[in-house]
Amino acid sequence: RAGFDSGPIVGSVVGTTYKKYTLFGNTVNTASRMESTGVPGSVQCTKRAAELLAKEQRGIGQEFTVEERGEVQVKGRGGGTTLFFK
C-alpha cells in the first residue's frame, strides 16, 4: 500500500554525526496517514491530490482514474474523504 498528498513541505539536512535529508510539514504527515490507513495493494490519496492530478493529466498524456473510498477516520486529522488512485 502507498499514499500521497499534495501541498507545501520543507526539506532540511538534520543530524551532526549521521546526517540525513528529511522532509517536514503537514503534507508529509497526511501522506503518511494515507499510507497507514490504506488497503494492501492500493494507492490512497487525498481529495486535494486527486483534484491536482485531474487538472494536470491533460498535459502529460496519461489517463489516471480515482475511485472514491469515502469517509476515513485519520489519526490526528478526524474524518476526511479519501480516494484510491488507479
Backbone as a chain_set.jsonl record, in Angstrom:
{"seq": "RAGFDSGPIVGSVVGTTYKKYTLFGNTVNTASRMESTGVPGSVQCTKRAAELLAKEQRGIGQEFTVEERGEVQVKGRGGGTTLFFK", "coords": {"N": [[0.84, -1.183, 0.0], [0.336, 2.299, -0.519], [0.548, 5.882, -0.134], [-0.362, 9.281, -0.874], [-0.126, 12.903, -0.938], [-0.642, 16.37, -1.694], [1.006, 19.453, -1.478], [2.544, 22.143, 0.465], [5.939, 21.665, 1.612], [8.854, 21.327, 3.729], [12.304, 20.884, 3.432], [15.285, 19.559, 4.898], [18.678, 19.112, 6.005], [19.453, 17.055, 8.668], [20.949, 16.314, 11.852], [24.171, 15.634, 13.372], [26.223, 13.774, 13.619], [25.349, 11.546, 12.057], [24.225, 12.485, 9.255], [21.2, 13.273, 7.574], [18.789, 13.762, 4.988], [15.693, 15.219, 5.43], [12.134, 15.484, 5.202], [9.624, 17.794, 6.154], [6.404, 18.743, 7.438], [2.845, 19.386, 7.172], [1.798, 18.212, 4.872], [3.491, 16.018, 4.423], [2.96, 14.51, 6.72], [0.239, 13.962, 6.33], [0.331, 12.455, 3.955], [1.658, 10.219, 4.935], [-0.303, 9.266, 6.662], [-2.212, 8.585, 4.767], [-1.008, 6.368, 3.65], [-0.831, 4.631, 5.9], [-3.502, 4.174, 6.571], [-4.431, 2.93, 4.391], [-5.395, 0.343, 2.014], [-4.085, -2.895, 1.554], [-2.21, -3.361, -1.433], [-3.149, -1.14, -2.745], [-3.235, 2.364, -3.757], [-3.657, 5.176, -1.969], [-5.055, 8.434, -1.863], [-5.354, 11.948, -1.037], [-8.213, 14.121, -1.358], [-7.449, 16.611, -2.28], [-5.005, 16.063, -3.617], [-5.949, 14.381, -5.646], [-7.594, 16.133, -7.097], [-5.664, 17.904, -8.097], [-4.186, 16.142, -9.74], [-6.17, 15.513, -11.64], [-6.44, 17.957, -12.922], [-3.896, 18.291, -14.036], [-3.383, 16.038, -15.643], [-4.143, 16.196, -18.313], [-2.088, 17.554, -19.638], [0.055, 15.79, -19.623], [-0.507, 13.54, -21.019], [-1.368, 11.123, -19.959], [-3.715, 8.833, -18.642], [-5.295, 8.911, -15.645], [-7.156, 7.427, -13.096], [-9.416, 7.853, -10.408], [-10.978, 6.477, -7.572], [-13.551, 6.984, -5.372], [-13.115, 6.406, -1.989], [-14.454, 7.039, 0.278], [-15.523, 8.308, 3.487], [-12.938, 8.427, 5.803], [-11.511, 7.8, 8.937], [-8.859, 9.573, 10.102], [-5.968, 9.473, 11.974], [-5.308, 12.091, 14.175], [-6.362, 13.934, 12.423], [-9.062, 13.661, 12.067], [-12.153, 12.932, 10.371], [-12.207, 12.387, 6.815], [-12.549, 12.676, 3.254], [-11.233, 10.237, 1.17], [-9.431, 8.885, -1.651], [-8.926, 6.229, -4.023], [-6.172, 5.803, -6.049], [-5.726, 4.954, -9.387]], "CA": [[0.0, 0.0, 0.0], [1.065, 3.567, -0.591], [-0.327, 7.034, -0.005], [0.257, 10.562, -1.211], [-0.855, 14.153, -0.785], [-0.001, 17.457, -2.414], [0.998, 20.689, -0.708], [3.872, 22.664, 0.808], [6.804, 20.925, 2.526], [10.166, 21.904, 3.98], [13.342, 19.856, 3.492], [16.479, 20.015, 5.592], [19.626, 18.109, 6.475], [19.44, 17.027, 10.133], [21.937, 15.447, 12.482], [25.558, 16.089, 13.385], [27.075, 12.618, 13.354], [24.762, 10.843, 10.912], [23.367, 13.456, 8.582], [20.235, 12.763, 6.607], [17.857, 14.741, 4.441], [14.366, 14.906, 5.932], [11.035, 16.358, 4.803], [8.736, 18.143, 7.248], [5.211, 19.504, 7.1], [1.527, 18.763, 7.227], [1.631, 17.392, 3.672], [4.22, 14.769, 4.664], [2.205, 13.769, 7.732], [-1.002, 13.489, 5.714], [0.696, 11.368, 3.036], [1.944, 9.065, 5.785], [-1.609, 8.753, 7.13], [-2.855, 7.931, 3.619], [-0.392, 5.043, 3.54], [-1.132, 3.776, 7.049], [-4.926, 3.809, 6.6], [-4.755, 2.348, 3.09], [-5.717, -1.071, 1.841], [-2.971, -3.553, 0.861], [-2.318, -3.43, -2.89], [-3.779, 0.061, -3.296], [-2.612, 3.664, -3.536], [-4.695, 6.068, -1.469], [-4.643, 9.835, -1.889], [-6.308, 12.927, -0.532], [-9.033, 14.775, -2.382], [-6.622, 17.706, -2.817], [-4.062, 15.494, -4.583], [-6.728, 13.872, -6.783], [-8.015, 17.289, -7.894], [-4.479, 18.381, -8.797], [-3.907, 15.178, -10.807], [-7.192, 15.662, -12.682], [-6.136, 19.183, -13.651], [-2.617, 18.171, -14.721], [-3.234, 14.854, -16.503], [-4.317, 16.559, -19.727], [-0.822, 17.996, -20.191], [1.095, 14.761, -19.663], [-0.921, 12.477, -21.915], [-1.671, 9.886, -19.236], [-5.044, 8.769, -18.034], [-5.343, 8.429, -14.28], [-8.507, 7.395, -12.556], [-9.533, 7.751, -8.961], [-12.236, 5.905, -7.105], [-13.77, 7.486, -4.021], [-13.197, 5.391, -0.933], [-15.439, 7.51, 1.249], [-15.048, 8.942, 4.71], [-11.988, 7.62, 6.562], [-11.002, 8.458, 10.134], [-7.403, 9.671, 10.008], [-5.418, 9.852, 13.271], [-4.823, 13.461, 14.27], [-6.988, 14.799, 11.422], [-10.502, 13.466, 12.045], [-12.645, 12.288, 9.159], [-11.961, 13.063, 5.548], [-12.77, 11.875, 2.051], [-10.019, 9.786, 0.505], [-9.685, 8.23, -2.925], [-7.928, 5.274, -4.497], [-5.537, 6.192, -7.301], [-5.569, 3.764, -10.234]], "C": [[0.877, 1.235, 0.0], [0.064, 4.696, -0.449], [0.402, 8.302, -0.402], [-0.71, 11.71, -1.036], [-0.11, 15.199, -1.593], [-0.105, 18.719, -1.57], [2.409, 21.106, -0.354], [4.61, 21.746, 1.788], [8.097, 21.701, 2.719], [11.15, 20.745, 4.063], [14.584, 20.417, 4.154], [17.391, 18.83, 5.889], [19.634, 18.203, 7.995], [20.508, 16.07, 10.637], [23.329, 16.039, 12.416], [26.508, 14.938, 13.076], [26.622, 11.876, 12.112], [23.766, 11.77, 10.237], [22.416, 12.76, 7.626], [19.3, 13.891, 6.191], [16.45, 14.322, 4.849], [13.364, 15.938, 5.436], [10.108, 16.564, 5.991], [7.487, 18.822, 6.696], [3.935, 18.688, 7.161], [1.296, 17.835, 6.039], [2.305, 16.032, 3.844], [3.458, 13.9, 5.658], [0.924, 13.188, 7.143], [-0.725, 12.349, 4.739], [0.991, 10.089, 3.812], [0.65, 8.438, 6.296], [-2.374, 8.073, 5.988], [-2.3, 6.52, 3.437], [-0.861, 4.129, 4.674], [-2.603, 3.37, 7.136], [-5.379, 3.165, 5.291], [-5.061, 0.865, 3.15], [-4.541, -1.72, 1.113], [-3.231, -3.674, -0.645], [-2.929, -2.202, -3.534], [-2.917, 1.291, -3.03], [-3.728, 4.623, -3.168], [-4.185, 7.502, -1.499], [-5.736, 10.718, -1.31], [-7.111, 13.512, -1.695], [-8.249, 15.897, -3.059], [-5.656, 17.194, -3.886], [-4.792, 14.992, -5.821], [-7.181, 15.014, -7.688], [-6.849, 17.857, -8.697], [-4.13, 17.45, -9.959], [-4.897, 15.329, -11.962], [-6.911, 16.888, -13.539], [-4.891, 19.013, -14.524], [-2.534, 17.034, -15.736], [-3.408, 15.165, -17.987], [-2.984, 16.905, -20.382], [0.238, 16.916, -20.31], [0.695, 13.54, -20.486], [-1.18, 11.143, -21.253], [-3.081, 9.96, -18.689], [-4.932, 8.157, -16.648], [-6.793, 8.419, -13.845], [-8.425, 7.311, -11.044], [-10.921, 7.236, -8.626], [-12.424, 6.35, -5.663], [-13.894, 6.329, -3.041], [-14.276, 5.761, 0.062], [-14.758, 8.147, 2.444], [-14.147, 7.975, 5.481], [-11.531, 8.427, 7.766], [-9.481, 8.401, 10.102], [-6.878, 10.218, 11.337], [-4.867, 11.277, 13.234], [-5.488, 14.431, 13.311], [-8.518, 14.715, 11.458], [-10.898, 12.773, 10.757], [-12.344, 13.092, 7.915], [-12.194, 12.118, 4.39], [-11.433, 11.519, 1.432], [-10.41, 9.041, -0.76], [-8.602, 7.221, -3.21], [-7.462, 5.722, -5.868], [-5.31, 4.938, -8.11], [-4.879, 4.123, -11.525]], "O": [[2.017, 1.208, 0.464], [-1.137, 4.491, -0.625], [1.624, 8.395, -0.284], [-1.928, 11.532, -0.99], [0.964, 14.916, -2.125], [-1.161, 19.024, -1.016], [3.372, 20.496, -0.819], [4.004, 21.136, 2.668], [8.396, 22.623, 1.96], [10.859, 19.731, 4.698], [14.906, 21.596, 4.0], [16.935, 17.693, 6.008], [19.8, 19.287, 8.555], [20.914, 15.141, 9.939], [23.64, 16.838, 11.533], [27.487, 15.115, 12.351], [27.422, 11.608, 11.215], [22.597, 11.822, 10.618], [22.776, 11.79, 6.959], [19.058, 14.837, 6.94], [16.061, 13.175, 4.629], [13.694, 17.112, 5.268], [9.837, 15.63, 6.745], [7.517, 19.405, 5.612], [3.959, 17.457, 7.195], [0.668, 16.786, 6.183], [1.745, 15.008, 3.451], [3.327, 12.693, 5.46], [0.568, 12.045, 7.431], [-1.475, 11.374, 4.705], [0.612, 8.999, 3.384], [0.53, 7.214, 6.354], [-3.095, 7.101, 6.213], [-3.04, 5.593, 3.108], [-1.243, 2.985, 4.432], [-2.92, 2.33, 7.713], [-6.564, 2.889, 5.105], [-4.99, 0.232, 4.204], [-4.041, -1.151, 0.143], [-4.326, -4.041, -1.071], [-3.203, -2.203, -4.734], [-2.005, 1.271, -2.204], [-4.639, 4.858, -3.961], [-3.019, 7.758, -1.197], [-6.877, 10.296, -1.121], [-6.723, 13.402, -2.858], [-8.372, 16.109, -4.266], [-5.504, 17.816, -4.938], [-4.299, 15.162, -6.937], [-7.156, 14.881, -8.911], [-7.024, 18.25, -9.85], [-3.812, 17.921, -11.051], [-4.505, 15.278, -13.128], [-7.121, 16.861, -14.752], [-4.841, 19.54, -15.635], [-1.676, 17.075, -16.618], [-2.862, 14.454, -18.831], [-2.769, 16.586, -21.551], [1.224, 17.099, -21.025], [1.484, 12.606, -20.63], [-1.209, 10.119, -21.935], [-3.568, 11.029, -18.321], [-4.518, 7.007, -16.504], [-7.562, 9.313, -14.197], [-7.475, 6.762, -10.485], [-11.899, 7.527, -9.314], [-11.554, 6.121, -4.823], [-14.676, 5.4, -3.243], [-14.937, 4.887, 0.624], [-13.573, 8.477, 2.408], [-14.542, 6.846, 5.774], [-11.201, 9.606, 7.636], [-8.888, 7.323, 10.077], [-7.289, 11.292, 11.777], [-4.062, 11.621, 12.369], [-5.218, 15.631, 13.366], [-9.197, 15.6, 10.936], [-10.079, 12.106, 10.124], [-12.239, 14.318, 7.956], [-12.052, 10.903, 4.528], [-10.596, 12.39, 1.196], [-11.556, 8.622, -0.927], [-7.487, 7.335, -2.703], [-8.279, 5.991, -6.749], [-4.767, 3.959, -7.599], [-4.657, 3.255, -12.369]]}, "num_chains": 1, "name": "protein.A"}
